[in-house]
Amino acid sequence: MSEKNVEGLRYPSIDELLKRIDSKYKLAYTAAMRAKIIREKEDTTIEAKCVKPVGIALEEIREGKIDIEFE
């Protein structure tokens, strides 16, 4: 099992996340939608350090596991 997040809000880094999704607003939307799925289905694509659904969703985004297109 991986080590749990002890860095709080500094992990994952916003700079790392914005390399994947170019807008803070799109990032927040994507993380919220993915966190809802994680919470409802208890389904994740990675072994996350974070324990809360939003943190897990952000880790998935950082790892490139989430594909989303915006118009």
C-alpha positions as CSV (number, residue, x, y, z in Angstrom):
1,M,0.0,0.0,0.0
2,S,1.3,3.5,-0.8
3,E,2.1,6.1,1.8
4,K,-0.8,8.5,2.6
5,N,-0.6,12.2,1.9
6,V,0.9,14.2,4.7
7,E,1.3,17.4,2.7
8,G,-2.3,18.6,2.8
9,L,-3.4,21.1,0.2
10,R,0.1,21.3,-1.4
11,Y,-0.3,17.8,-2.9
12,P,-0.7,17.4,-5.8
13,S,0.8,20.7,-6.9
14,I,-1.4,23.1,-8.9
15,D,1.5,23.6,-11.3
16,E,1.6,19.9,-12.1
17,L,-2.2,19.8,-12.5
18,L,-2.3,22.8,-14.9
19,K,0.1,21.0,-17.2
20,R,-2.7,18.5,-17.8
21,I,-5.7,20.9,-17.8
22,D,-5.1,24.4,-18.8
23,S,-7.6,26.2,-16.6
24,K,-8.2,26.2,-12.9
25,Y,-12.0,26.3,-13.6
26,K,-11.8,23.3,-15.9
27,L,-9.6,21.5,-13.4
28,A,-12.1,22.2,-10.5
29,Y,-15.0,20.9,-12.7
30,T,-13.2,17.8,-13.8
31,A,-12.0,17.0,-10.2
32,A,-15.5,17.5,-8.8
33,M,-17.1,15.2,-11.5
34,R,-14.5,12.5,-11.0
35,A,-14.7,12.8,-7.2
36,K,-18.5,12.2,-7.4
37,I,-17.9,9.0,-9.4
38,I,-15.2,7.9,-7.0
39,R,-17.4,8.5,-4.0
40,E,-20.5,6.8,-5.5
41,K,-18.8,3.7,-7.0
42,E,-15.6,3.6,-4.8
43,D,-13.7,3.2,-8.1
44,T,-10.3,4.6,-8.8
45,T,-7.7,4.1,-11.5
46,I,-4.6,4.5,-9.2
47,E,-3.3,3.6,-5.8
48,A,-3.6,7.1,-4.3
49,K,-1.9,8.8,-1.5
50,C,-4.9,11.0,-0.8
51,V,-7.9,9.5,1.1
52,K,-10.6,11.9,0.1
53,P,-12.3,11.6,-3.3
54,V,-11.3,15.1,-4.6
55,G,-7.7,14.4,-3.7
56,I,-7.8,11.0,-5.4
57,A,-9.4,12.7,-8.5
58,L,-6.6,15.3,-8.6
59,E,-4.0,12.6,-8.4
60,E,-5.7,10.7,-11.3
61,I,-5.6,14.0,-13.3
62,R,-2.0,14.5,-12.5
63,E,-1.1,11.0,-13.7
64,G,-3.0,11.5,-17.0
65,K,-5.6,8.8,-16.2
66,I,-8.6,11.2,-16.8
67,D,-9.5,12.2,-20.4
68,I,-11.9,15.1,-20.8
69,E,-12.7,17.4,-23.7
70,F,-14.1,20.9,-23.4
71,E,-15.8,22.8,-26.2
